[in-house]
Amino acid sequence: MKNIRLVLVIIITLLAAGNIYLGLQFFLCKAELNRANQSLYTRQINEKTLDFAKLFVEKVLSGTGEIDFEERLKLENSVRDINDQKIFDQWQKFVKSENDGDAQKQVSALFTMLLNKITK
């Protein structure tokens, strides 16, 4: 009877220790998954920001003439994909610029915001 009791105590102790170990591993894996998801989100935002910046340079700054409706729509959708209200508001200020001096000032502010948005 004492041997059975001793075996049961050892088994219960091992099972409890196993549960504690597995619980700890679960929380460590969950924390690692959260870090990986955050890293993925940051990378996606960086890619969207860089895509918009590249498109902006290609179509607006390096463009030779007026930008047609489809190109403006691409730019608008690209800036919306970044999902940052401040950048979108700055984009709207650029679009509504009255003269070249104001547009140049708004472009500078827009690119400063874009560069600040990109993180490591």
N, CA, C and O atoms as CSV, one atom per row, in Angstrom:
chain,resi,resn,atom,element,x,y,z
A,1,MET,N,N,0.810,-1.185,0.000
A,1,MET,CA,C,0.000,0.000,0.000
A,1,MET,C,C,0.860,1.259,0.000
A,1,MET,O,O,0.554,2.232,-0.689
A,2,LYS,N,N,1.948,1.230,0.787
A,2,LYS,CA,C,2.834,2.385,0.844
A,2,LYS,C,C,3.552,2.581,-0.482
A,2,LYS,O,O,3.803,3.715,-0.889
A,3,ASN,N,N,3.882,1.500,-1.151
A,3,ASN,CA,C,4.553,1.602,-2.449
A,3,ASN,C,C,3.635,2.227,-3.503
A,3,ASN,O,O,4.074,3.042,-4.314
A,4,ILE,N,N,2.370,1.840,-3.483
A,4,ILE,CA,C,1.406,2.410,-4.432
A,4,ILE,C,C,1.236,3.902,-4.157
A,4,ILE,O,O,1.172,4.716,-5.078
A,5,ARG,N,N,1.164,4.236,-2.893
A,5,ARG,CA,C,1.012,5.648,-2.515
A,5,ARG,C,C,2.240,6.455,-2.949
A,5,ARG,O,O,2.101,7.564,-3.464
A,6,LEU,N,N,3.421,5.911,-2.746
A,6,LEU,CA,C,4.658,6.575,-3.145
A,6,LEU,C,C,4.717,6.762,-4.661
A,6,LEU,O,O,5.118,7.821,-5.145
A,7,VAL,N,N,4.322,5.747,-5.397
A,7,VAL,CA,C,4.306,5.828,-6.861
A,7,VAL,C,C,3.303,6.902,-7.307
A,7,VAL,O,O,3.602,7.696,-8.200
A,8,LEU,N,N,2.128,6.926,-6.694
A,8,LEU,CA,C,1.128,7.943,-7.042
A,8,LEU,C,C,1.620,9.356,-6.726
A,8,LEU,O,O,1.390,10.273,-7.514
A,9,VAL,N,N,2.278,9.545,-5.613
A,9,VAL,CA,C,2.827,10.856,-5.257
A,9,VAL,C,C,3.889,11.270,-6.271
A,9,VAL,O,O,3.929,12.428,-6.689
A,10,ILE,N,N,4.738,10.347,-6.665
A,10,ILE,CA,C,5.771,10.658,-7.660
A,10,ILE,C,C,5.136,11.003,-8.998
A,10,ILE,O,O,5.556,11.956,-9.654
A,11,ILE,N,N,4.130,10.242,-9.409
A,11,ILE,CA,C,3.452,10.499,-10.692
A,11,ILE,C,C,2.759,11.854,-10.658
A,11,ILE,O,O,2.870,12.625,-11.611
A,12,ILE,N,N,2.048,12.156,-9.579
A,12,ILE,CA,C,1.343,13.444,-9.465
A,12,ILE,C,C,2.342,14.598,-9.453
A,12,ILE,O,O,2.101,15.637,-10.067
A,13,THR,N,N,3.460,14.414,-8.755
A,13,THR,CA,C,4.493,15.450,-8.721
A,13,THR,C,C,5.077,15.680,-10.110
A,13,THR,O,O,5.275,16.826,-10.515
A,14,LEU,N,N,5.353,14.605,-10.844
A,14,LEU,CA,C,5.877,14.728,-12.206
A,14,LEU,C,C,4.861,15.395,-13.141
A,14,LEU,O,O,5.226,16.228,-13.971
A,15,LEU,N,N,3.603,15.028,-13.001
A,15,LEU,CA,C,2.560,15.643,-13.831
A,15,LEU,C,C,2.412,17.135,-13.518
A,15,LEU,O,O,2.259,17.949,-14.429
A,16,ALA,N,N,2.456,17.490,-12.247
A,16,ALA,CA,C,2.365,18.905,-11.868
A,16,ALA,C,C,3.564,19.679,-12.403
A,16,ALA,O,O,3.415,20.787,-12.918
A,17,ALA,N,N,4.757,19.090,-12.280
A,17,ALA,CA,C,5.952,19.758,-12.810
A,17,ALA,C,C,5.872,19.901,-14.335
A,17,ALA,O,O,6.275,20.923,-14.892
A,18,GLY,N,N,5.357,18.882,-14.991
A,18,GLY,CA,C,5.171,18.948,-16.453
A,18,GLY,C,C,4.190,20.035,-16.846
A,18,GLY,O,O,4.418,20.758,-17.816
A,19,ASN,N,N,3.110,20.157,-16.106
A,19,ASN,CA,C,2.130,21.215,-16.393
A,19,ASN,C,C,2.728,22.603,-16.195
A,19,ASN,O,O,2.476,23.511,-16.987
A,20,ILE,N,N,3.511,22.763,-15.151
A,20,ILE,CA,C,4.158,24.053,-14.903
A,20,ILE,C,C,5.122,24.373,-16.043
A,20,ILE,O,O,5.147,25.494,-16.549
A,21,TYR,N,N,5.915,23.380,-16.441
A,21,TYR,CA,C,6.870,23.583,-17.544
A,21,TYR,C,C,6.143,23.934,-18.842
A,21,TYR,O,O,6.528,24.879,-19.531
A,22,LEU,N,N,5.105,23.189,-19.176
A,22,LEU,CA,C,4.358,23.452,-20.414
A,22,LEU,C,C,3.648,24.805,-20.366
A,22,LEU,O,O,3.565,25.495,-21.382
A,23,GLY,N,N,3.139,25.184,-19.204
A,23,GLY,CA,C,2.511,26.500,-19.060
A,23,GLY,C,C,3.511,27.614,-19.280
A,23,GLY,O,O,3.207,28.604,-19.945
A,24,LEU,N,N,4.703,27.458,-18.724
A,24,LEU,CA,C,5.758,28.443,-18.917
A,24,LEU,C,C,6.155,28.534,-20.387
A,24,LEU,O,O,6.331,29.630,-20.919
A,25,GLN,N,N,6.295,27.385,-21.043
A,25,GLN,CA,C,6.628,27.367,-22.473
A,25,GLN,C,C,5.540,28.042,-23.299
A,25,GLN,O,O,5.841,28.748,-24.262
A,26,PHE,N,N,4.276,27.829,-22.928
A,26,PHE,CA,C,3.164,28.463,-23.630
A,26,PHE,C,C,3.271,29.984,-23.557
A,26,PHE,O,O,3.132,30.662,-24.574
A,27,PHE,N,N,3.515,30.520,-22.375
A,27,PHE,CA,C,3.607,31.971,-22.228
A,27,PHE,C,C,4.833,32.538,-22.938
A,27,PHE,O,O,4.777,33.639,-23.487
A,28,LEU,N,N,5.930,31.801,-22.932
A,28,LEU,CA,C,7.114,32.260,-23.660
A,28,LEU,C,C,6.862,32.269,-25.170
A,28,LEU,O,O,7.267,33.203,-25.863
A,29,CYS,N,N,6.205,31.246,-25.671
A,29,CYS,CA,C,5.882,31.195,-27.110
A,29,CYS,C,C,4.889,32.287,-27.488
A,29,CYS,O,O,4.988,32.876,-28.564
A,30,LYS,N,N,3.945,32.552,-26.614
A,30,LYS,CA,C,2.967,33.605,-26.878
A,30,LYS,C,C,3.653,34.972,-26.944
A,30,LYS,O,O,3.325,35.788,-27.805
A,31,ALA,N,N,4.592,35.221,-26.049
A,31,ALA,CA,C,5.331,36.490,-26.060
A,31,ALA,C,C,6.158,36.603,-27.340
A,31,ALA,O,O,6.226,37.675,-27.940
A,32,GLU,N,N,6.781,35.510,-27.758
A,32,GLU,CA,C,7.569,35.517,-29.001
A,32,GLU,C,C,6.672,35.758,-30.214
A,32,GLU,O,O,7.053,36.475,-31.140
A,33,LEU,N,N,5.497,35.166,-30.208
A,33,LEU,CA,C,4.545,35.382,-31.303
A,33,LEU,C,C,4.108,36.845,-31.362
A,33,LEU,O,O,3.979,37.406,-32.450
A,34,ASN,N,N,3.883,37.458,-30.225
A,34,ASN,CA,C,3.509,38.878,-30.189
A,34,ASN,C,C,4.627,39.748,-30.757
A,34,ASN,O,O,4.365,40.689,-31.506
A,35,ARG,N,N,5.880,39.434,-30.398
A,35,ARG,CA,C,7.016,40.189,-30.943
A,35,ARG,C,C,7.118,40.000,-32.449
A,35,ARG,O,O,7.398,40.953,-33.177
A,36,ALA,N,N,6.895,38.779,-32.922
A,36,ALA,CA,C,6.963,38.511,-34.361
A,36,ALA,C,C,5.849,39.242,-35.105
A,36,ALA,O,O,6.076,39.786,-36.186
A,37,ASN,N,N,4.655,39.256,-34.532
A,37,ASN,CA,C,3.541,39.974,-35.164
A,37,ASN,C,C,3.806,41.466,-35.218
A,37,ASN,O,O,3.500,42.111,-36.221
A,38,GLN,N,N,4.367,42.024,-34.163
A,38,GLN,CA,C,4.695,43.451,-34.149
A,38,GLN,C,C,5.755,43.772,-35.196
A,38,GLN,O,O,5.680,44.791,-35.882
A,39,SER,N,N,6.733,42.894,-35.305
A,39,SER,CA,C,7.785,43.085,-36.307
A,39,SER,C,C,7.210,43.019,-37.721
A,39,SER,O,O,7.583,43.812,-38.585
A,40,LEU,N,N,6.312,42.084,-37.947
A,40,LEU,CA,C,5.673,41.951,-39.257
A,40,LEU,C,C,4.847,43.190,-39.578
A,40,LEU,O,O,4.894,43.689,-40.702
A,41,TYR,N,N,4.094,43.690,-38.608
A,41,TYR,CA,C,3.281,44.886,-38.812
A,41,TYR,C,C,4.166,46.084,-39.153
A,41,TYR,O,O,3.856,46.852,-40.064
A,42,THR,N,N,5.266,46.239,-38.420
A,42,THR,CA,C,6.191,47.341,-38.681
A,42,THR,C,C,6.768,47.232,-40.081
A,42,THR,O,O,6.888,48.233,-40.788
A,43,ARG,N,N,7.122,46.035,-40.477
A,43,ARG,CA,C,7.678,45.829,-41.820
A,43,ARG,C,C,6.654,46.157,-42.901
A,43,ARG,O,O,6.994,46.762,-43.918
A,44,GLN,N,N,5.411,45.762,-42.687
A,44,GLN,CA,C,4.364,46.062,-43.669
A,44,GLN,C,C,4.144,47.567,-43.796
A,44,GLN,O,O,3.988,48.079,-44.905
A,45,ILE,N,N,4.130,48.269,-42.678
A,45,ILE,CA,C,3.961,49.727,-42.712
A,45,ILE,C,C,5.147,50.369,-43.421
A,45,ILE,O,O,4.966,51.285,-44.223
A,46,ASN,N,N,6.356,49.900,-43.133
A,46,ASN,CA,C,7.539,50.433,-43.802
A,46,ASN,C,C,7.458,50.215,-45.311
A,46,ASN,O,O,7.783,51.117,-46.083
A,47,GLU,N,N,7.030,49.032,-45.735
A,47,GLU,CA,C,6.916,48.747,-47.162
A,47,GLU,C,C,5.878,49.653,-47.830
A,47,GLU,O,O,6.106,50.166,-48.926
A,48,LYS,N,N,4.748,49.842,-47.165
A,48,LYS,CA,C,3.707,50.705,-47.728
A,48,LYS,C,C,4.193,52.153,-47.812
A,48,LYS,O,O,3.910,52.856,-48.782
A,49,THR,N,N,4.916,52.585,-46.799
A,49,THR,CA,C,5.443,53.946,-46.789
A,49,THR,C,C,6.461,54.126,-47.911
A,49,THR,O,O,6.436,55.129,-48.625
A,50,LEU,N,N,7.345,53.163,-48.061
A,50,LEU,CA,C,8.344,53.242,-49.127
A,50,LEU,C,C,7.711,53.139,-50.509
A,50,LEU,O,O,8.158,53.805,-51.443
A,51,ASP,N,N,6.680,52.317,-50.652
A,51,ASP,CA,C,5.980,52.214,-51.935
A,51,ASP,C,C,5.358,53.553,-52.323
A,51,ASP,O,O,5.449,53.980,-53.474
A,52,PHE,N,N,4.728,54.211,-51.351
A,52,PHE,CA,C,4.137,55.511,-51.640
A,52,PHE,C,C,5.219,56.526,-52.003
A,52,PHE,O,O,5.072,57.279,-52.965
A,53,ALA,N,N,6.300,56.542,-51.235
A,53,ALA,CA,C,7.378,57.502,-51.495
A,53,ALA,C,C,7.956,57.282,-52.898
A,53,ALA,O,O,8.201,58.240,-53.630
A,54,LYS,N,N,8.169,56.028,-53.262
A,54,LYS,CA,C,8.702,55.712,-54.588
A,54,LYS,C,C,7.733,56.156,-55.684
A,54,LYS,O,O,8.141,56.760,-56.676
A,55,LEU,N,N,6.456,55.855,-55.498
A,55,LEU,CA,C,5.454,56.253,-56.474
A,55,LEU,C,C,5.364,57.776,-56.573
A,55,LEU,O,O,5.215,58.320,-57.668
A,56,PHE,N,N,5.453,58.456,-55.444
A,56,PHE,CA,C,5.383,59.909,-55.429
A,56,PHE,C,C,6.554,60.525,-56.186
A,56,PHE,O,O,6.375,61.441,-56.989
A,57,VAL,N,N,7.747,60.013,-55.922
A,57,VAL,CA,C,8.928,60.526,-56.621
A,57,VAL,C,C,8.812,60.255,-58.111
A,57,VAL,O,O,9.105,61.121,-58.935
A,58,GLU,N,N,8.384,59.048,-58.448
A,58,GLU,CA,C,8.283,58.646,-59.854
A,58,GLU,C,C,7.246,59.460,-60.622
A,58,GLU,O,O,7.503,59.902,-61.742
A,59,LYS,N,N,6.094,59.655,-60.030
A,59,LYS,CA,C,4.987,60.294,-60.754
A,59,LYS,C,C,4.945,61.809,-60.591
A,59,LYS,O,O,4.596,62.524,-61.530
A,60,VAL,N,N,5.294,62.298,-59.421
A,60,VAL,CA,C,5.144,63.735,-59.162
A,60,VAL,C,C,6.466,64.474,-59.333
A,60,VAL,O,O,6.562,65.401,-60.137
A,61,LEU,N,N,7.465,64.076,-58.595
A,61,LEU,CA,C,8.718,64.826,-58.617
A,61,LEU,C,C,9.492,64.629,-59.919
A,61,LEU,O,O,10.106,65.571,-60.420
A,62,SER,N,N,9.468,63.425,-60.465
A,62,SER,CA,C,10.190,63.163,-61.712
A,62,SER,C,C,9.292,63.293,-62.936
A,62,SER,O,O,9.755,63.153,-64.068
A,63,GLY,N,N,8.023,63.557,-62.711
A,63,GLY,CA,C,7.077,63.677,-63.817
A,63,GLY,C,C,7.353,64.901,-64.664
A,63,GLY,O,O,7.918,65.891,-64.198
A,64,THR,N,N,6.942,64.810,-65.918
A,64,THR,CA,C,7.215,65.907,-66.843
A,64,THR,C,C,6.014,66.811,-67.067
A,64,THR,O,O,6.156,67.949,-67.514
A,65,GLY,N,N,4.849,66.303,-66.759
A,65,GLY,CA,C,3.660,67.117,-67.024
A,65,GLY,C,C,2.627,66.928,-65.939
A,65,GLY,O,O,2.929,66.537,-64.811
A,66,GLU,N,N,1.395,67.220,-66.321
A,66,GLU,CA,C,0.301,67.080,-65.376
A,66,GLU,C,C,0.014,65.610,-65.127
A,66,GLU,O,O,0.155,64.777,-66.023
A,67,ILE,N,N,-0.385,65.303,-63.920
A,67,ILE,CA,C,-0.663,63.918,-63.530
A,67,ILE,C,C,-2.121,63.616,-63.854
A,67,ILE,O,O,-3.023,64.360,-63.470
A,68,ASP,N,N,-2.339,62.501,-64.573
A,68,ASP,CA,C,-3.707,62.159,-64.957
A,68,ASP,C,C,-4.472,61.562,-63.765
A,68,ASP,O,O,-3.906,61.313,-62.701
A,69,PHE,N,N,-5.758,61.344,-63.977
A,69,PHE,CA,C,-6.648,60.896,-62.905
A,69,PHE,C,C,-6.229,59.547,-62.335
A,69,PHE,O,O,-6.249,59.358,-61.119
A,70,GLU,N,N,-5.850,58.611,-63.196
A,70,GLU,CA,C,-5.470,57.275,-62.728
A,70,GLU,C,C,-4.231,57.319,-61.843
A,70,GLU,O,O,-4.156,56.609,-60.841
A,71,GLU,N,N,-3.267,58.144,-62.207
A,71,GLU,CA,C,-2.059,58.266,-61.399
A,71,GLU,C,C,-2.370,58.918,-60.054
A,71,GLU,O,O,-1.832,58.516,-59.023
A,72,ARG,N,N,-3.234,59.916,-60.071
A,72,ARG,CA,C,-3.641,60.553,-58.808
A,72,ARG,C,C,-4.370,59.559,-57.921
A,72,ARG,O,O,-4.206,59.565,-56.701
A,73,LEU,N,N,-5.180,58.703,-58.542
A,73,LEU,CA,C,-5.906,57.692,-57.789
A,73,LEU,C,C,-4.941,56.674,-57.176
A,73,LEU,O,O,-5.125,56.260,-56.032
A,74,LYS,N,N,-3.917,56.272,-57.929
A,74,LYS,CA,C,-2.897,55.365,-57.395
A,74,LYS,C,C,-2.196,55.993,-56.196
A,74,LYS,O,O,-2.001,55.349,-55.165
A,75,LEU,N,N,-1.823,57.255,-56.349
A,75,LEU,CA,C,-1.155,57.952,-55.254
A,75,LEU,C,C,-2.071,58.059,-54.026
A,75,LEU,O,O,-1.639,57.838,-52.894
A,76,GLU,N,N,-3.311,58.393,-54.265
A,76,GLU,CA,C,-4.275,58.538,-53.170
A,76,GLU,C,C,-4.469,57.202,-52.441
A,76,GLU,O,O,-4.458,57.155,-51.211
A,77,ASN,N,N,-4.643,56.134,-53.197
A,77,ASN,CA,C,-4.816,54.817,-52.578
A,77,ASN,C,C,-3.564,54.375,-51.841
A,77,ASN,O,O,-3.648,53.762,-50.777
A,78,SER,N,N,-2.421,54.680,-52.395
A,78,SER,CA,C,-1.159,54.317,-51.768
A,78,SER,C,C,-0.968,55.047,-50.441
A,78,SER,O,O,-0.517,54.450,-49.463
A,79,VAL,N,N,-1.305,56.317,-50.405
A,79,VAL,CA,C,-1.159,57.062,-49.150
A,79,VAL,C,C,-2.208,56.609,-48.132
A,79,VAL,O,O,-1.949,56.637,-46.929
A,80,ARG,N,N,-3.374,56.198,-48.594
A,80,ARG,CA,C,-4.389,55.667,-47.672
A,80,ARG,C,C,-3.966,54.323,-47.086
A,80,ARG,O,O,-4.298,54.009,-45.943
A,81,ASP,N,N,-3.229,53.525,-47.875
A,81,ASP,CA,C,-2.774,52.220,-47.398
A,81,ASP,C,C,-1.828,52.331,-46.202
A,81,ASP,O,O,-1.729,51.409,-45.393
A,82,ILE,N,N,-1.142,53.452,-46.098
A,82,ILE,CA,C,-0.240,53.647,-44.955
A,82,ILE,C,C,-1.039,53.691,-43.659
A,82,ILE,O,O,-0.543,53.298,-42.603
A,83,ASN,N,N,-2.276,54.169,-43.742
A,83,ASN,CA,C,-3.196,54.207,-42.605
A,83,ASN,C,C,-2.667,55.085,-41.472
A,83,ASN,O,O,-2.697,54.702,-40.302
A,84,ASP,N,N,-2.185,56.262,-41.843
A,84,ASP,CA,C,-1.712,57.240,-40.870
A,84,ASP,C,C,-2.414,58.559,-41.183
A,84,ASP,O,O,-2.200,59.150,-42.241
A,85,GLN,N,N,-3.236,59.004,-40.270
A,85,GLN,CA,C,-4.051,60.195,-40.521
A,85,GLN,C,C,-3.209,61.447,-40.726
A,85,GLN,O,O,-3.558,62.293,-41.549
A,86,LYS,N,N,-2.106,61.579,-39.990
A,86,LYS,CA,C,-1.263,62.769,-40.132
A,86,LYS,C,C,-0.627,62.827,-41.523
A,86,LYS,O,O,-0.563,63.889,-42.141
A,87,ILE,N,N,-0.157,61.674,-42.005
A,87,ILE,CA,C,0.429,61.641,-43.345
A,87,ILE,C,C,-0.641,61.930,-44.385
A,87,ILE,O,O,-0.388,62.654,-45.348
A,88,PHE,N,N,-1.827,61.377,-44.202
A,88,PHE,CA,C,-2.903,61.639,-45.150
A,88,PHE,C,C,-3.299,63.114,-45.141
A,88,PHE,O,O,-3.544,63.700,-46.196
A,89,ASP,N,N,-3.361,63.712,-43.957
A,89,ASP,CA,C,-3.682,65.144,-43.876
A,89,ASP,C,C,-2.616,65.983,-44.576
A,89,ASP,O,O,-2.932,66.957,-45.260
A,90,GLN,N,N,-1.355,65.599,-44.399
A,90,GLN,CA,C,-0.277,66.329,-45.076
A,90,GLN,C,C,-0.386,66.155,-46.584
A,90,GLN,O,O,-0.132,67.095,-47.337
A,91,TRP,N,N,-0.762,64.965,-47.029
A,91,TRP,CA,C,-0.989,64.711,-48.458
A,91,TRP,C,C,-2.088,65.644,-48.979
A,91,TRP,O,O,-1.962,66.215,-50.063
A,92,GLN,N,N,-3.152,65.792,-48.209
A,92,GLN,CA,C,-4.252,66.667,-48.609
A,92,GLN,C,C,-3.786,68.120,-48.693
A,92,GLN,O,O,-4.206,68.855,-49.587
A,93,LYS,N,N,-2.930,68.533,-47.776
A,93,LYS,CA,C,-2.392,69.892,-47.836
A,93,LYS,C,C,-1.577,70.092,-49.106
A,93,LYS,O,O,-1.649,71.145,-49.741
A,94,PHE,N,N,-0.797,69.066,-49.476
A,94,PHE,CA,C,-0.022,69.154,-50.711
A,94,PHE,C,C,-0.942,69.246,-51.921
A,94,PHE,O,O,-0.726,70.073,-52.807
A,95,VAL,N,N,-1.952,68.412,-51.959
A,95,VAL,CA,C,-2.869,68.386,-53.103
A,95,VAL,C,C,-3.586,69.728,-53.245
A,95,VAL,O,O,-3.854,70.174,-54.360
A,96,LYS,N,N,-3.892,70.366,-52.131
A,96,LYS,CA,C,-4.642,71.623,-52.159
A,96,LYS,C,C,-3.736,72.857,-52.215
A,96,LYS,O,O,-4.210,73.978,-52.033
A,97,SER,N,N,-2.459,72.661,-52.462
A,97,SER,CA,C,-1.522,73.787,-52.524
A,97,SER,C,C,-1.939,74.773,-53.607
A,97,SER,O,O,-2.356,74.386,-54.699
A,98,GLU,N,N,-1.818,76.046,-53.280
A,98,GLU,CA,C,-2.226,77.110,-54.200
A,98,GLU,C,C,-1.136,77.479,-55.204
A,98,GLU,O,O,-1.432,77.811,-56.352
A,99,ASN,N,N,0.127,77.420,-54.770
A,99,ASN,CA,C,1.219,77.842,-55.651
A,99,ASN,C,C,2.422,76.924,-55.469
A,99,ASN,O,O,2.421,76.032,-54.621
A,100,ASP,N,N,3.445,77.161,-56.283
A,100,ASP,CA,C,4.627,76.303,-56.249
A,100,ASP,C,C,5.362,76.370,-54.914
A,100,ASP,O,O,5.839,75.348,-54.420
A,101,GLY,N,N,5.457,77.538,-54.337
A,101,GLY,CA,C,6.160,77.690,-53.060
A,101,GLY,C,C,5.472,76.910,-51.955
A,101,GLY,O,O,6.125,76.231,-51.163
A,102,ASP,N,N,4.149,77.009,-51.905
A,102,ASP,CA,C,3.390,76.270,-50.899
A,102,ASP,C,C,3.495,74.767,-51.149
A,102,ASP,O,O,3.636,73.992,-50.203
A,103,ALA,N,N,3.427,74.350,-52.412
A,103,ALA,CA,C,3.538,72.929,-52.753
A,103,ALA,C,C,4.899,72.381,-52.341
A,103,ALA,O,O,4.995,71.270,-51.819
A,104,GLN,N,N,5.944,73.157,-52.574
A,104,GLN,CA,C,7.290,72.719,-52.205
A,104,GLN,C,C,7.410,72.563,-50.689
A,104,GLN,O,O,8.038,71.620,-50.208
A,105,LYS,N,N,6.821,73.471,-49.949
A,105,LYS,CA,C,6.835,73.398,-48.496
A,105,LYS,C,C,6.067,72.163,-48.011
A,105,LYS,O,O,6.500,71.479,-47.084
A,106,GLN,N,N,4.928,71.887,-48.646
A,106,GLN,CA,C,4.115,70.732,-48.259
A,106,GLN,C,C,4.804,69.417,-48.614
A,106,GLN,O,O,4.694,68.446,-47.865
A,107,VAL,N,N,5.514,69.369,-49.742
A,107,VAL,CA,C,6.263,68.166,-50.123
A,107,VAL,C,C,7.361,67.901,-49.103
A,107,VAL,O,O,7.579,66.758,-48.701
A,108,SER,N,N,8.039,68.938,-48.693
A,108,SER,CA,C,9.099,68.785,-47.696
A,108,SER,C,C,8.534,68.222,-46.395
A,108,SER,O,O,9.107,67.307,-45.803
A,109,ALA,N,N,7.418,68.770,-45.962
A,109,ALA,CA,C,6.790,68.285,-44.732
A,109,ALA,C,C,6.308,66.846,-44.897
A,109,ALA,O,O,6.424,66.042,-43.972
A,110,LEU,N,N,5.771,66.520,-46.068
A,110,LEU,CA,C,5.287,65.166,-46.330
A,110,LEU,C,C,6.429,64.157,-46.276
A,110,LEU,O,O,6.304,63.104,-45.650
A,111,PHE,N,N,7.544,64.483,-46.934
A,111,PHE,CA,C,8.666,63.551,-46.931
A,111,PHE,C,C,9.300,63.424,-45.551
A,111,PHE,O,O,9.785,62.351,-45.192
A,112,THR,N,N,9.304,64.475,-44.792
A,112,THR,CA,C,9.803,64.400,-43.422
A,112,THR,C,C,8.937,63.439,-42.614
A,112,THR,O,O,9.454,62.622,-41.852
A,113,MET,N,N,7.633,63.536,-42.778
A,113,MET,CA,C,6.726,62.623,-42.071
A,113,MET,C,C,6.927,61.185,-42.543
A,113,MET,O,O,6.921,60.262,-41.728
A,114,LEU,N,N,7.101,60.986,-43.831
A,114,LEU,CA,C,7.307,59.640,-44.355
A,114,LEU,C,C,8.590,59.031,-43.797
A,114,LEU,O,O,8.606,57.870,-43.390
A,115,LEU,N,N,9.651,59.812,-43.780
A,115,LEU,CA,C,10.916,59.294,-43.262
A,115,LEU,C,C,10.828,59.001,-41.762
A,115,LEU,O,O,11.424,58.039,-41.278
A,116,ASN,N,N,10.095,59.821,-41.041
A,116,ASN,CA,C,9.920,59.566,-39.621
A,116,ASN,C,C,9.037,58.348,-39.357
A,116,ASN,O,O,9.142,57.718,-38.304
A,117,LYS,N,N,8.181,58.024,-40.299
A,117,LYS,CA,C,7.290,56.873,-40.161
A,117,LYS,C,C,8.061,55.562,-40.275
A,117,LYS,O,O,7.700,54.569,-39.643
A,118,ILE,N,N,9.107,55.556,-41.069
A,118,ILE,CA,C,9.878,54.339,-41.285
A,118,ILE,C,C,10.687,54.034,-40.033
A,118,ILE,O,O,11.465,54.868,-39.569
A,119,THR,N,N,10.502,52.835,-39.486
A,119,THR,CA,C,11.201,52.432,-38.285
A,119,THR,C,C,11.947,51.132,-38.523
A,119,THR,O,O,11.726,50.439,-39.516
A,120,LYS,N,N,12.812,50.827,-37.614
A,120,LYS,CA,C,13.586,49.587,-37.720
A,120,LYS,C,C,12.893,48.468,-36.981
A,120,LYS,O,O,13.391,47.343,-36.955
